Amino acid sequence: MSQRLTNKTAIITGAGSGIGSAIARLFAREGARIALFDLNTETTAALAAQLQEAFGQQCMACVADVTQPQQVQRAVVQAQDALGPIDILINCAGVNVFRDPLGLEDDDWQRCMEVNLKGPYNLIRSVLPGMLARHYGNIVNVASVHGHKIIPGAFPYPVAKHGLIGMTRSLGVEYASRGIRVNSVSPGLIMTPAAEAWLASCPDPQAERERQAALLPCKRIGEPDEVAYTALFLASDEARFINATDILVDGGRSQVYHD
Ligand code: NAI
């Protein structure tokens, strides 16, 4: 075991499912103390207990809706009190909101922006003072290929993910001289419960799954671990000169101009 995060403390949002759970597992395996933030307490609490048992360091679950600044602040204090100062923040909680732009309800717009864009900011605002005081902090936002390219029929999700990449670059520059790095990862299609739910909503899920795999240069859909390893690299000191940037984890798909 390489223990790339020994003696580090990390908060991971959206840790109860998909990519967030994969990041939590990998970070625990690499020696980090972790706080798993999510809405879903049962799944998250079970995962925290399982990881603590498997790897020995402290792992805890915190109930926090990322759209609620006061809840976030309380959970961050709870995590700090239990685990120590926060070294790493992974903003992974997110929701797909795909609507016709003219049929979009205000509530859908609001939910999309609140979870995918304001949520990460709420977390950053809560951990940043502690990080600045110690002149050390690594933040990784989970953005998307939708933050780089437009897939028709996915509005307003790409608006939020473009914003998240903009926030990554802006805050990365803002705090660079004070020991803080802010980067993002942009997954392509990754097989998670959210992706499964989207496939299930298609008229022919199996045909859509095959079509999606065929679109990718590598001819397969991505796995949550493949995003987790990129987040691990960015969150670790191996990436100490990497700041205010984004890494695409999409099998090369978004570089293709024509099939
Ligand atoms: P998922 O739906 O499997 O997991 C998302 C987690 O976020 C869930 O546990 C959910 O409870 C939590 N969450 C949702 N709203 C929350 C809130 N308000 N407060 C706290 N937690 C909340 O999703 P998946 O696929 O693992 O996605 C994770 C991230 O990766 C998201 O930001 C998503 O936009 C992004 N992403 C996923 C891709 C994919 O193909 N799966 C592709 C590109 C980006």
Residues whose N, C-alpha, C, O or C-beta is under 5 A from the ligand:
A	BS01	NAI	G14 G16 S17 G18 I19 G20 D38 L39 N40 A64 D65 V66 T67 C92 A93 G94 V95 V115 V142 A143 S144 V145 P187 G188 L189 I190 T192 P193 A194 A195
